[in-house]
Amino acid sequence: MYQLLFVIHGMGAGERPATDPDWWTDLVSSLRGYAKPLGHDKDFVTSNPKSGQVLIVPLTYHGFFDDLRKSWKQQTPSDTGWIPLVQQLLASDPAIAAKVPGWAASAGEFFWTHVLDVLLYRLIPVGFTTPIRDDIALQIETAWHQADLDNGSRTPVHFLAHSLGTAVLHDAICRMASFPEFGPGTHSINSIVTLANVSSVLENGNPAYDSADRTVHNAPPPQGMTQAYFSFRHELDPIAAVKAFDGLPHGWPTRDYHGQVVFDVKDWNVHGYTHYLDNPAVYFPLLDRLWPDDDVFLKLPKAVAAYQAARGTPCPQAIAKVRADLGTVTIPAPDAPVSDFIETVTKVVAILGAARAACKSEHPQ
């Protein structure tokens, strides 16, 4: 029997070089590196899985946003010419539409490659929210059904999600659970690992804590599908701090739910997928769920010591500045409107964009 590991990206995943268009390349390489000390690096595969291996299935939705950007580029090559096009899409919410020029000016190119994804997914249900949910649900169903056929039994299934992808995954699982043939009575999720979980702040029709992807031993009901749910956020990541995800106040038991704030800074992009995942405190729980008989956590202290001693990205000045700049971002109140969250995302990506440029200047390749 092989296992399934679904991985889903966050905002801006379409921003890849033409020579490597697959957003999951670095992620797969990182996962293999983490598993190497356990002797399982070759057990992460992306096709033709054998018994004992883990089939990584990328869940991809950035094409919905990329297609729109391509269409707009044919109409006008300048980003500034896209502003009225965004405002047309947001015509039903004039207050948010009026903020677009300021957001675009603040975040620069990151508004168009990153913030726009969040804006469209949360606020444009017909063109983006609903079709993206349905498409990701179909991707999951297809791979899961095939694995069950191949294995001749219920396949151990795991999910790894980052940023906007945590909300998309949550919504997709809720979509699947709307049908009687999928849910706690028929399917089980071995583990969900979320990084910078925004499914609470981006809640849009599917309760963040009371849906099918919640943990199995909940009080009060309903019963969920997930045997182990992990949520990690970085201390310096304001995006993950807005209405920060936490299952414990909502009846998720500590036996199933594990939330943690991580502190180590090894790169200017503290919101980045691989920066989150590179921390042993984050990837060890996933490895333990995949190979529970390997005494995985016995190797954790050594891995933590090595990670903390590692130099990280060689631009200490840029990293020090991004620490300071992110500390100036005010976190909106939990009951603040979603526009305040978009405002926070805009500020953060502007800071990270400046940090990226500073890092390149400090340590040119």
Order of alpha helices (4+ residues) and beta strands (2+ residues): beta-alpha-beta-beta-alpha-alpha-alpha-alpha-alpha-beta-alpha-beta-beta-alpha-beta-alpha-alpha-alpha-alpha-alpha
